[in-house]
Amino acid sequence: MRAEVRFTSDRLSFVANGRIRGKPRPLPSDAANTVRDWIKAYRALCGRKAAAQGLLDLGRQMFRWLDGPEGSLGEMLKEAFGELTLEFQAARPLSSDAAPFLQAPWELLADETGHLAALDRLLFCPVRRLGTAVAPPDPDPQCLGLVFMAASPRDVLPVLDYEAEETAILEATERLSLDIEVEESGNPSFLTDRLAEIGDMQAIHLSCHGRSFPTPCLALEDDVGAEHKTDAAELIRVLRPAKPRLVFLSACQTSEEGPQSDSLATALVDGGIPAVLGWDASVHDQSAIDFAKALYGFLAKPQRLLEEACADARRALLNATLKTPAPGHADPARREESFDLSAVPGADWHMARLWLGPQGGGPLVRGQERRRLVATDTVYGVFDRRKQTGTIAAAHMFVGRRREIQACLAALRLYTGARRNAGLLIQGMGRSGKSSLAARVLHRRPDLTLVFVEGRFDAATIAADIVDRLPHTRDILRPDNPALLEAARAETLLYERLTQVLTGPCGQTATGRPLALVLDDLEQGLEAPTDAETGAWTVHPEVAPALRAVVRAFDRCRESASVLLLTSRYPITLPDGTGDLAEPLETVHLPPMDDAGLRKLVQRRYRHHRERHGLGTLTNAGATEEDTWQAFEACAEDARGNPGLADALLSVADQDRERLAAARDHVRGFLAAERADAPADASLADFFDRLKLDGLFEKLRPVDRDLLRVATLFSAPVPPAAMEAAAARYGGSVARLRALGLLDTHEDLVTPRTPALAVNALATPRLAPLSETEEKDGAAVVVEPLQDAWPRPTETLRLAAQDELYRLATLAGHAAIRALTAAPMLQRLIDRPDAPGAAALGQAIIAAADATDAPVARGVLRRTAEAMLKTGEGDAADALLDRASVQDETEAMDFDLAAVHFTAANRAHRTGDLNRAEGLLRRALDYFQVEDDRRHVAVTMGQIADILQARGQLDKALRILQDEVRPAFDRLGDVREKAVTMGKIADILQARGQLDDALRIRNKEQLPVYDRLGDVHQKAVTMGQIADILQARGQLDDALRIRNEEEIPVYDRLGDVHQKAVTLGKIADILQARGQLDKALRILQDEVRPAFDRL
């Protein structure tokens, strides 16, 4: 049954199966406010962990309102048979009156039996439609075509498990036909080109972070992987020309309206996209994955309605919540640092929203015929069959390596008709995943026929392998020709014949079948370096002719769509008498896997373990879920960034957790050369046999080993210039260490797509630790070259780079660099909290810099002042703030200056200068708003509310806190700042005399948060506010106990002079109320007044 609820400004009408039901119902004047209240209540519930009952109550309230006195909704439920598609419809453009009605969480609708979405006998399908429905286009006769693009910009956290989302979709459609094209760039411009290239596909799926405040946007990537905030207008320009029937914005808050704008989903539908799915809150990663899996499993079936597929997916998530195990069995791998709601599987079932335009909805496909004849999983089949040395990561187990995948695909792409290289070389330490990466990259290129060669790299073998995969090339390559076995003729013949293939039958997709020639594990054909300085590996004489022919052919045929891909543990040289033929190869270095990638790998293996063993039936008797999870996590730590070692350890953990402890000890001993025997486990023994770490160290000269030890001084990858500075002082060859794989090539911390070097973590245990003297001497050598190698100004570098420079400058006693880079360290001390330590350190750093007339970073001045304000050094702190506030006429406002204004405003507020405080806050606010710094906008608005409260403007302050600040922290998932904001709301309620409400907030919404976060300072402040209420009620003994036992000791321990003085003043008030006047006077005169004088 299809029914509509049509909203106009003053009434709503019900339409069932195309016929109006009854008379339009006039809406009361406050109807829009009622609906807005539902939305506000819903937003609050979405931020809570135990929200099920509140969501059910809200759903029933909404049902009663919509049902009305006529019982309209109830009647339709009785008449519906099997399914009820309920459209909430409003005219385009969406008016401000109608917008709340469509935005309301109708998915929650519930009667006395529960949520309609959970009904077994009836599939409840709520949708929103802009405009009047017309017949949708005919479904496509082929199978479902899906374009999938994930985005994971640098420095945007948490890192989403987008690989799991893709894998889940493939698993759900394994027995169905699905054509899936994956765009790895995360970039809207590249997506535009890819959509134009692919042609007709029904669905586009974007998996990334999203936000609705202050302007709805997706966090996509620019051309170097940084965040590119993509708003609705840009998305429409990218997506509309492709004419998809469905766009799924699988990102947080994509169906949540902005403060002054429609949601992304609404805007896209209004911009011409027929149907858009979005999330109306911050969705947990696993919920998004599970929903996508269910959705496409239903949607890929021929003639399946989009509306019903969404409802089925929603019900699948809801049913998961009903089957949730006890809290002790919650899946630890599903925890998110910023949002822990969906430790309960499926708890976000109600957030998915389907928006339709006039032609939206209906079935997308009616057939199962695929668009291409070769499935992408053929790539993995070829690798699995042909690879002799080890195995590759299965498609469903591949994680991480995003930047490397992007770099590889870019290297293989045609630019204005030609490649920019002869081929691609993936190079990295053994078992780092080179072959797995190659398979993943070629899995993304279904237009290519894979030819895989490993072990034998002679001309005849290469020709035969090409013909085996592409029989129509036999007449050109003639692999049985004996001349290919003759060293004198093989190179020329293979070059000429391969050139004919690349320009002929394998030249272009339109006229043939391009190939991807993979020469895997090329180190099998290399000879150890003989040059002491360069350490270059040369190609074996028996392999060199064929390899030269291949590289020359691909270099000559750059216009061909065919590609060459090589993997090697070591960099190569390929001289031909006139130069090095390896130079036209583009190298992608494969460094150790980062923590996020290893964590994803652990999660995959852990879930696989759970599926095998089930809850409560783990391998080891008495082991808890948490024990098992911690055992799996420990494997990632011991792997030291090597996914091959992680996988081997995880295999042990999967089989026998008790044996894992012994295996881990053995691995640590073997890496440190403390044990000569390989681990007993076969997979670990094979790993170390292939790693050949002993052989690498045997190739080191003493000076190279010394240089490698000095390189352990760095705790992060650094530009090559810093390593070369160390080599100039201590000897040894950086090039040789790189060639042996003992120095890994990473991406630079500061400048994307430029190299940086670090000691391979598997080699570190074999190197003797540097002594304290050696560390100081080494730091003095490298700290200035490192500063010079990174862009200026130094104080604006990424935090990790500032930390590295600060650490080295501290070792070297370099006052000038410390004064530019100490801000992150000072902030950590303040947050710990250790205000006295931060104040002492900051003052020492500033004094040392001033002694040499070295500049001090504004961030260092500000944080030192903040710490000194807490320790009671008010005058000195004011002087530092004044110094930090000095702004050159040509200097634009930046974050540090805005933050100085914020700190100075708080100081002015404390000293009673409210006008100056508000002025400084407004200046800071302007900057934060321009920079879209949502967190600091919310924090600053909260401080402005404090000033309004101090002026007695309680209603205005309360409105800001409730309507602007608290919702912002809800969206950000910042539970601490939300608790602080709730405390400010309680302050206002307390000032109004609403003591019970204020006390409830303190006990229920603040203390539990601070306890969970371990924030002893905020807990003590909150306990003091509870004591205020008790004191106001006359419960003086209870209030005094809290002051003496739960506040003063904390402030003493943390060195918070200001809060201690405030608390002592309140103790004096209690003593005065008791009649203990002498004691109260002594506290005020001897302790409180002197403290405030200092402050």
N, C-alpha and C positions, 0 to 999 in steps of 0.2 A: 504494500500500500504506500502511495506517495501522498504526502500532505504538505501544505505550506502554512507558515505563520507569517503574514504580511504586516509589516510595521509602517505606519505613517506617523506624522508628528503628534496626532491626537487619538489614534485608534489602532486596533489590530484586528485582522480578519483571519479566519481559518478556511483553508481550501483543501478538499480531499478529492483525489482522483480527478482534478480539473473542475470540481464544482464547489461553489462557496457554501460553507456550512453556517447556517444561522445568520444573525445580524452582526455587523462589525461591533466590536466591544469598545466603547469609549474608554480612553485611558485617563486616570486621575492626573491632576496637575503635577503630582510628585512622583509619577511613574518612573521618569528617567532617573531621578535621585535614588529611588529604590533599587533600580538595576545597577547604578553606580556603586551603591553600598554592597551589593552582591560581589561585584568585581573586586572591590577593595577587600572584602572578607576573604575572597578566593585567593588574592595575592598573598595575604597574610598566611593562609593555610598552606600554600605551596612552599613556604619557607620553613614549615615545621616537620619534624620527624614523625610524630604520631598524629596524623591529621585525618585518619580514615573516618572517625565519627563526625568530626566537624564538616568534612566534605559531604557525608551522607545527610547530615542535618540541613546543610545549605541546599543540597539537591532536592530535598523534600519541600523546603520553603519555596524554591523556584517552581516546583511542580504545582503546588497549591495556587500560586499566583497565576501561572499560565492556564491551569485548568479552569479557574474562575468559577463563578456561581453556576454557569451553564454546564460545567463538567466536560468541556470540549475535548481536552486531551484524554481524559479517561474513556470517553466514548470511542475515540479513534483507536486507542489501545485495544478495546474490546473487538472492534471491527477488523483490525489488522490481522493478517494471517501469514505467519512466517517472517515477515520483515515489515518495518515501518521506517521509511525514509522521511524525515521531518526537516523541511527546508525553512530556515529563517531568512526571509527575503526582504530587501529594501531597495528602493530605486537608486540608480546612479544619477549624479554623483552622491555619495553617501553623506547625508546631512548630519549635523552635530546632534540632532534629536534622535535619529535612528541608529547612530553609531554604537551607543552603549548596548542597545538591544542585540545587535549582531555580535558584539564583543563578549557578551555574558557567557559564562561557562555552561551552556546547555547540555554538554556531555554528562554533567552531574545529575540530571533529572532523575528523581527517585520517588517511588510510591512507598506504601507501607511495607512492601516486601523487600525493597532495596533498590539499588541503581538499575535503571532500565537497561543500561549497557551490559549488565550481567545476566539478563534473562536468557534462559536456555531455549524457550519456546519461540522467542521473538528476537530478531536481529534489529536492534535499534540504531538507526543511521542518522544522526543529526549533522546537518551541513548548513553553510551560510552561502547565500547567493546574492550577488549584486546585479540588479536589473531583472528583467522578465525572462524566464526560461524559454529557449527555443530548442528545436531538435538538434542534438549534437551531431557531428560528422559521423559517417559510417565508420565502424571499427576497421582497423587495418587488417588486410588478409594474411599478413605475415605474423610472426611471433612478436612478443613484446621487445621493443628496442629501448635500451636504457643507457644514458650517458651518466657516468659517475665521476664526480670530481670532489676530492677532499682538499682542504686547505689547513695548513699547520704553520702559521707564520713564526718566525724566530721570536723568542722572548714572550710569546703569548701562552700562558699556562691556565689550566693543566693541559698537557698534550693529550689529545683525544685518540682513542683507539680506532682510527678510521679504517685500518686494515681489517679489523674484526667486523666492521659494518659491511664492507665489500664482501668478505668471506661469508658472512651470514646470509647475504642476498644470494650468493652463488649456491650455498647449501640448500636454501629454501626452494630454489628453482632447479635443483639437480636433475629431477625427473621430468622437468618441463623444458620447453625451448625458451631461451633468453639470449638475445644479442646484447652484450654489455661492452661498452667502450669506456675505458678509463682515461681521463685526462689528469696527468700527474702534476701539472704545473701549479694548480691552485690559483692561477692567475686569470682574471676576467678577459683580458685581451687574447691570451692563448686559447681560452675556451671559445671565444667568438670564432677564431680561425678553425678550431677543431670541429665545431658544430657545422660550419659551412662545408668542411671537408667530408664529414660523415654522411650528411644528408638526413633523410627522414627518420627520426626516432621519436617514439611517443612520450618518453619520460626523461627528465633531467633531475639528477639527485645531487645536491650540494651538501657536503658534510663538513662542518666547520664550527667555529664559535660565532655567536651572534649577540646582538644587544639592541635594546629598544630605547635606551637613554644615553645621551640626550636626543639623538636622532637615530632611528632604526637603521641598522646596517649589518653586513656580514664582515667577518674578519678574514678576507681573502689575502692573497700574497701578491707583492709586486715582483718585478723581474729578478730581484736578488733574494726573494724569500722573506722580506720584511712585511709587516702588516699593511694591507691596503684596505682601508675602510670603504666598503662598497655599498652605496645607498640604493634606494629603490630605483631612482632614475637610471643609474648605470646598469643595474641588473636588467631593467626592461630593455635597454639598448642591446645588451648582450644576448638575452634569451628570446625576445620576441621574433627576430628574423628566422629562428630555427623552427618556429611554429610547433612547440611541444604541446601535447594534450595535457600533460601534468608536469609541474615543477614541485619537487619536495625540498623545502628548505630545512634540512635536518640540522638545525642549529638553535641554540637557546633564544627565546623571546622573539622569534620571527613572526608569531601571530599576536604579539603583544604591542599595543599601540604606544607611540612615543608621547612625550608631554604635549607636543604641538603638532603631531602628525599621525597618519594612519600607520598600522603595522606594515611590515614588509609584504606579508601575504596579501593584505587588502590592497595595497598599492599596486602589486603586480597584477592582480585580477583586474583592477580598474585600468591598468595599462595594457590590457589585451591578452594576458595569459589565461586560458580557459579554466584551469584548475590549479590551485596552489595548496600544498600541505605545509603547515608550520607548527611550531611549538609555542604555546601561550604561557611560558614561564621558563625558568632555568631547568632544563631536562638533564637527568643523569645520563652519562655516556652509555651505560648498559641498557637503559630503557630505550634510548634512541636506536641502539643496535637491534634489540629484540623486536621493536615495532617495525623497523625496516624489513627484518627477516620475515615477519608474518605478513606484512603488506604485500611484498612482491611475490611471496608464495601464493597468495590468493589472486593478485592482479595479473600474473602471467598466464592464468588459465583462460582459455578462449571464452569470450562473451561474458566475462565476469565484470559486473558493474563496479566502477571506481568507488561509489558511495558505500557499497556493501563490503568491498575489500578493506576500506578504512575501518568500518565498524567491526569486522572480524578481527583485524589487528588490535583494535582497542580492547575487544573482549578477551583476546589472548593475553594481553598484559594484565588486565583486571583479574583474570583467572589465576595468573601467576601470583598475585598478592594473596589470594585465598589459600594458596598452597605453600606460603612462605614458611620455612623452618623456624624453629625457635631461635631467639636472638643469638644464642651460643653457636648456632650453626650458620649464621650469616656468612656470606662469602667474603672473606677479607680482601680478595682481589678486586672487589667492586667499590672499595672505599675511594672517595675523592677528598682531597685536602680541603677544598673550598665548599663542598656540598655533599653531605652524607645521607641525604634523604633516602636515596635508592639503594642503600644497603639492603632494603627490602625489595626484592625483584618486582618489577612492574608497578611500583608505587606511583609512577608518573602517567598512568594509563589515561587520565582525563585531560592531559595537556595538548594532545594532537588536535589540530583544527583543520578541517577541509573547507576551503573557500572556493566558490564557483562563480564564473561569469555566466552570461546568458547561454553559451554553448558548452559549458563545462559539465562533466559527469558522464555517466553511461559507460559502456564497455569500450576499452581502448583497442583491443585486438580480437579477432575471431579465428585466427589460424595458429599454426605451430611451425610454419616454414621459416627457416633461418635465412638471413640476408647473405651470409657467406658460407662457403662450403667447408672451410677448415676451422675447427674450434681452437680457441686459444690454449686449451689444456694440452694440445699436441706438443707444445714447447716443453712442458714438464715431462711428457712421455719420452721425448727424444733424449733429454738430459739424463733421465733415469736409466734408459736402456744403454746409452753409449758411454756414460761416465764411469771410468774404472777406478779412479782414486777418490774414494769417499762417496758421499751422497750430498744432494742439495736439500735445502729447506723446502718442504712441501708448500704448496701455494697457501694453504690455510695456516701454516706456521711462520710465514714470512712476516717480519715486523721491522719497523724502523727504516733507516737508510734513505730517508726522504730526499735530502739534498743530493745524495749520490745518484739516486734514480733520476732526479730532475737533470743533473749534469749529464748523465749518460744519454738520456733521450734527446737533450739539446745537441749533444755531439753527433747523434745519428740523424738529425733532422736536416732536410734540404732547405737552404736559405736562398731565395731568388734563383731557384733552379739548380743549386749545387751545394754539396756538403762543404764544410769549412776545414775538412781534414781527410787524411787517407783512411783513417779508421780509429777505433776506440780501444785503448788499453786500460783495463781495470787492474790496478796494482795494489797489493797489500799483504800483510803478514799471513802466514799459513793459517788456514781454518777461520779466516776472518769473514768468509762468506762471499768470495769473489764470484764463484760459479753460481751461487744462489742469486746474487745480484744480476748477473748476466741473464739468467733465466727469467727473472722478474721483469727486466727491461724488455726482453724479446716477447714476453707474454703480452706486453703492451703494444706490440707491433704485429698484429695478426695478418698484415699485408705481406709479411716476409715469410719465405720458406726457410726453415732452420736447417743448416748443414753443420753438424757438430764433429769436430776433429780433436782427438786427445791422444797424446803419447807419440804417435808417428806423424811427423810433419814433413814427409817427403812429397815430391810432386805427384807421384803416382797415387799415393793414398788420398791426397787432397782432391785430385781429379775424380777418383773413384767415388769418394764420399759425396761430392756434388752431384754426380750422375745418379747415384743411388737415390737421392732425394728429388732430383729434377731430371728424369730420364730423357726429356727432350733436348738436353744439352750433350748427349752422348756423341753425336756426330761431330760436334765442335771439339770437345775435350779429349775424346778417344783415350780413355784411361788405360786401355790394354796395350797401347802403343809402347813397345820396348824402349823407345827413345826417352820416355819419361823417367826411365831408370838409369839413364846415362848422365853422370854428373856434368859432363861438358855441355850437354844439350838441354837438360831438364829445365833449367832456369828460363832460358829463352822461349822454349816451347810452352811452358805453363803460363808465362807472362802473356804471350801472344794469344793463346787460346782462351785464357781467362778474360782478357780484354774483350775478345769477341763475345763472350757470354754476357759480360757486364753491359755492353753496348747493344746487345741483341736481345735474345729471349729473356734475359733477366735485367733489362734496362729500366723499364717503367711499368708501373702497375697497370696502366691502360692498355699496354701492348704485350705484356708477358707476366711472369711471376718473379719479382725481385727476390734475391736470396739474402740471408744473414749468415755469413761464414764465421763460425766460432772456432778459434784455436784456443783450446782450454788448457790450463796448467802448463803454460809455455816454459816454465822453469825446468821442465823435463828435458828441454832442448837447449839449455844454457850452460855455459862454462863459468866456473868461479872467477871472480875478479883477480886480475894480476896487477893492475895499476894501483899503487899504494895510496894515491891521493883521491882519484875519482871513484875507485871501487866499482867501476862499471862491469856489468855482466855482459858477456859477448855470446852471440848465438853459435852453437856448435857447428863446425864446418859441414857436417852432413845435413844439417837442417837449414843453414843459411841460404843456399840457392833457392829453395822452394819459398822460404819466407820472404826473400827479396822480391821474387816474382809476384807473390801475392800482394805485398805492400805497394809495389810499383804499379800493378794493374789497378788497384783500388784508388791509388793517388791520381793516376791518369784519368780514371773514369768517375770523377767526383760528381758529374751530372747524373750518374746512374742512381736509381732508387735502392740498389743493393748496398749492403753495409758489411764492414769487417769489424769483428769484435774479438779481442784477445784478452786473456786473463793471465797474470803472472805474479808470482810472489815478489819478483825483483824487477827493477827497471832494466831496460835492455838497450843495447846499441847494435846497430845493423849497418856497418860500413859497407860501401859498395865501390870504394876506390876514389870517389869524388866527394863524398860526404856521408852523413849518417841518415839512412832511410827511415830510422825510427823517429826522426824529428817530425815528419808530417802526421804521426800518430798523436791523438789527443789523449792525455792520461787523466784518468779519474782515480785519485788515491782513496783507498778504503781504510780509514783509521779505525781504532777500536770503537765498538758500538757504545753509544751514550747510555746514560742511566735509564732514560725514558724507554729506549728500545729494549734494553735488557729486561726492564720491568714488564713490558708487554709480552716478551717471550716467556717469562716466568708465569704470567697470568694465563697464557694459552696452555702451557704444560700443566698448570695446576687445575684448570678447569677440565682438561682431558683426564687427569687423575681422578677428579671428582666423578666424572661421567663413568669411569671404569669401576670405581669402588663404591660410589654412592655415599650419602651422608651417614655418618656413624658406623661405617664399615671399612675403616681405613686399614692400610696394610699392617700397621703396628698396633698391637693391642694396647689400649689405654691412651693412645695418642688423640689429642683434641684437634679440631679443625685449625686452631691457631698454631699448634705445634707443627702441623704439616705445612701450613703456609709459611711459617718462619724457616722451616727447613728448605723449602723451595727458594725463598728469598736469599738465603745464605749462598745458594749456588751462584747467583748473579754476582754477589760480592767476591767470591773466590775466582770467578771467571776473568776478572780484571779486564773487562771490555771485550773479550774474545767470545763470539757467539758459539763457535765450535766447542770450546771448553765448557761453556754454560750448558749447551745441549747434552754433552757427555755427562756432566754432573747431574743434570736434571733427569737423565735416564736412570741413574742410580737411585735418586730420590723417589722416582716413580715406582721403582721395584721394591726397594727396601730402605726405609729411612734410617734404620739402625746402622746399616752398612755405609750410609752416606758420611757419617762423622769420620770413620776411618779413611774413607776415600778423600775427604777434604784435607785431612792431616797429611796424607800421602802426597797430594797435589802440592800443598804448600812446601813440603820438604823437597820435592823433586824440583820445583821452580827455583828454590834457593840453593840447589846443588848440594843439599844436605843428605839426599838419598840418591843412590845411583840406579836402584831398581825401579822400573816403571810400575805404576799402579796395577793392582790385580784385575780390576775391571777391564773388560776387553775394549770397551769404547774409549776409556781414558788411556789405556795403553796405546791404542791406535792413534789417538790424538797426539801424544807426545812423540811417538815414533815418526809421525809425519812433520811435527813441528821442527825437529832437529835443532834444538836450541844450543846443544853442545857444539855442534858444527859451526854455528854462527860465531860463537865466542872464540873458537879456535882460530878464526880468520882475523881476529882483532890484533893489531899491534898494541904494545903497551901504552903508547900515547893515545891511541883511539879509545882504549879502555878507560884511561884517565879522563879523557874528554867526556865519555859517556857518564862517568860518575859525576863530573861537574854539572852535566845537563840535568841530573836529578834534582839540582837546586831549584829548578822551575817547577811550580805546582800546577801550571796551566800551559797549553801550547803557546809558543812565542814565535814572532817573526824570525826567519832565518838569520837576519842581521844580528840578533842577540846571540844566537848560537855561534855565529862566525866570530863574534867578539871574544867569546870564551875560547874558541880554537886558536885565535891569534895570541892569546895569553898562555894557554896551557899546551898547545900543540894538538895533533890529531886532525882528522879530516871529517868534516860534517858530511860531505858528499859520500864518503865511504860508509859512514854509519847509516845514512839514508839508504844506500844501495843494499846493505845487508838487512834492512828492515828493522834495525834496532832503534832508529829514530823514525817515528810515524809522522806522516804528513796529514795534518788536520786543516780545517778551515779556520782562519784567523778569528780571534775573539772580537776584534774591532772592525776589521774591513772584510766584508763578505767576499767569498770567491778568491781570496788570496791565501797562500800557504802559510802554515805555522807548524812548528816542530815540537815534538815531545818524545821522551823516552818511552819505548813500548813497555807497557805495564808488566808483561810477562818476563821481560828481561830485568826489571828493577831488583827483584829479590836476589839476583846473583851479584849485585854490586855492593861493595862495602859502603855503609852510610858515611856521609861526610861528617867530619868533626866540626865542632863549633867554630874553630879557627878557619877551617876550609870554607865553611858556609859564609862567614863574614868576608873573607878574601874574595870568594867567587861573586858574592853580591856586589861588592865594590867594583868589580870588573864589568858586570853586565847591566847594572841598573840604568845607567845613563844611555847606553846603546838601545836598551829596550824602550825607554821613554822616547828616544828619537825615532824609533821604528814605528811607533803608533802615532796617529794624528793628534795635533794639538787643537784646543787646549786640553791638557792632561786631566783636569778636574771634571771634564764632561764625558770621559770615557765610560764604557760599560762598567758596572760594578765589579765584575770579575777581573777586568783589566786593572782597575784602580787597586783592588785588593792585592793583586800580584805585585804591582809596583810598590805599594805601601809595605808589603812584607819584605821585599828585597831592600828597600830604602831603610827600613828599620834595622835589618841585619848589617847594612853598610854604614849606618849612621849618617845617612844623606838627608839633612834637615829640609832642604828645599823641596825634594820630591815628596817627603812625608807630609809637608804642609799643603800639598796639592791633592793628596790622595787619601787622607785620613778620615774623611767624612763617613764612609761606610763602616769603618771600625768603631767610630764614636757612636754611630746610630745603633750598632749592635749592643754596645755597652749600655746605652740609655734604655733600650728595649729589654735588656736582661732581667730586671733593671739594676743598673749599677751606676747611678748618677755620680757618686764621688769619684769612681774610677774614670768615668768619661770626663769629668771636670778636670781632674789632675792630669790626665793624658793630653787633653786638648790644650790646657795652659802650657804644658811643657813643650808641645809641638810648636805652638805659636811663639813662645819665647825663643826657641832655638832658631826659628825662621827669622824673627825680628832681629836677632843678633847678627845675621848675615844679610839683612835687607832683602830677604827672599819673600816673594808674594805668598799670601795665605789664601786658600780657596774660601769663597764665601760660605760654602757648606760646612767647612771646618769651624769658621767663626760662629756660625749659627748654632751648630750642635754643641759646641763648647758653652755658649751662652745658655742654652736650654738646660744643660746639666748643672751649670752654676746657679741658675734660678732655683733648681730643686735643692741645692745644698746650702742655700742661704746667702750667696754672694751676689746680691742684687745689683749693687753699684758697678761692680766689675762686669757683670753680665750686660748691663745697659751700655757700657762702653763698647763691648764687642758687637752688640746689635747695631749701635750707631755706626761703627766702622764697617759692618757688613752692608749697611743700607746705602752707603755712598754709591751713587750711580753716575757713571760717565755720561756726558750729554749725548754721545753717539751710541750708548749701550741700550739695547732693547731689553724689555722685561724677559726674564727667563725663570725657570722653576726655582732656582736657588734664591733669587731676589724675592719672588712671590712668597716663598717659604719664610724668608726673613721677615717680611711684612706680617705674615701670619703669627710668627712667634712674638714679634714686637707688639702686635695687637693684643695678644693674651696678657702680656706684661702690662700694657696700658689699662686693660680691663681690671687687673688685680689692684692696680694703684688708683683706680677710680676714675680714670680719664676715658669715659665711655665714648665720647665723640671721636677722639683720636683712634680708639680701638676699632670703632665701626668703619672709619675711613680707611684704615689700613686693611681691614678684612675685605672691604669692597674692592680695593685695588688688586688684592690677591685673587679674589673671586673672578674678576674680569679675565685674568690670565688663565686660570684653571678652566673656565668655560670655553675660552677660545681654543685651548689645547685639548678639549674633550676629556679632561682628567676627571672622570666621574666621581672617583673616591674623594679627591680633595675638594671638589665642588660640594659634596654632601657634608664633609667635615667642616668646611668653612661656613656653610649655611647653619650648621648646628651651633657654631660659635656666635654667629649673628643672632640666633635665637636666644643664646645666653644673655647677650647684651639687652635685647628687648625685654627679657624677663627681669633683668636688673633695673630696668626703667619702669617696671610695673605693667608693661604691655603683655600681659599673660596670654590673652586670647591669640594675639598675633604670633607670639612665640610658639604656642601650642600648635597652631595651624601649620607653621613651617616644619616643625618636628614631625607631625603626623602625616602631612600631605606630601612633603618633599624629601625630608632626610631619611625617615624610616623606610619608605618604599625604595629609595636609592640603594640603601644597604641590603635590603631584601634582594634586589636584582643582582647586586654584586656578590651575594652570598657571604658577606662579611659579618659573621655572627658577633664578633667582638664589638665592632662599631655600632651594630644594631643594639646590643645590650647597653652600650654607653648612651645611645639615643633614648632608649627606654628609661634609663635613669634620669635623663633630663626631663622627660615627660612626667616622671614621678615627682621630680622637684616642683614642677608647676602644680600638680595635683595636691602636693603637700602644702604649698603656699596658699592654695584655695581652701585648705581644711579637709580635703578628701584623703584622710590618713589611711583608711582601710585600702583604698585603691592603690595608693602609693606603696604601702607595705606589701601588697600582693605582687606588684611589679618587682620590688627589691628581691623578694624571696623566690618568685617563680620564674622571672625572666632575666634576672641579672646574675644572682649568685650561682645558679647551675652552669651558666656559660663560663664564668670566670674560674669556677672549679675545674671544668673540663679542659680549659685552656691553660690551667696552671698559672693564672695571672694573679699573683698574691697581692700586688699593689691595688688593683681595681677591686679585688675582693675586700681588702681592708677598708677602702673608701666606701664601698657599698655597706659594709657592716656599720661604719660610722653613720651613714644615712639612716639605717634602721634604728640605730641608737637615738638619732634625732627624733624619730617618730615616737619611740618609747619614752623619751624625755618629755615630749609634748603631751603625752598621755599621763604623765606623772609617775611612770615606772622607772624611778631614778636609779634604783639598785641595778636593774638589768642594764640600763644604759651605761652606768659607770663600769660595770664588769666588761662590757664590750670595749669601751674606751681603753681600759687598762690592759686587757688581756688579748684583744684581737686587732687593735689599731697601733698603739704606741710601740709594741715590740717590732712590728713590721716596718714602721717608718724609721725606727732606729737602725734596723738591719739594712735598710735600703738607703739610708742617708737622706731621707726626704724631710728637710728642715721645715718647709712650709706646711706640709700636712701635719707634722707633729705639733707645730705651734698652734694650728687651728684646733687640733684635738685637745691639746692642753687647755686652751681657752674654754672649750666646752666642758671639760672636767671641772674647771673653776666655776662655771655656771651651775653645775650640779651641786658642788660643795656649797656655793652661796645659797642655793635653794634649800639646802639642808641646814643652813645656819652656821656652817663652818667657815666663817668669814675670814679669819686669820689665814687659814690654809689656802683659801681661794686667792686672797690678796698676794700671798707669797708666790704662788704659781704665776700669777699675772705679772708681778713686778720682776721676778727673778728669771723667769723662763720665757714667757710669751712676748712681753714687750721687747726684750733684747733681740729675740729671733726676728720679729717683724722690722726692727730697726735695721738689722743686717740685710733683710730682704728688700 
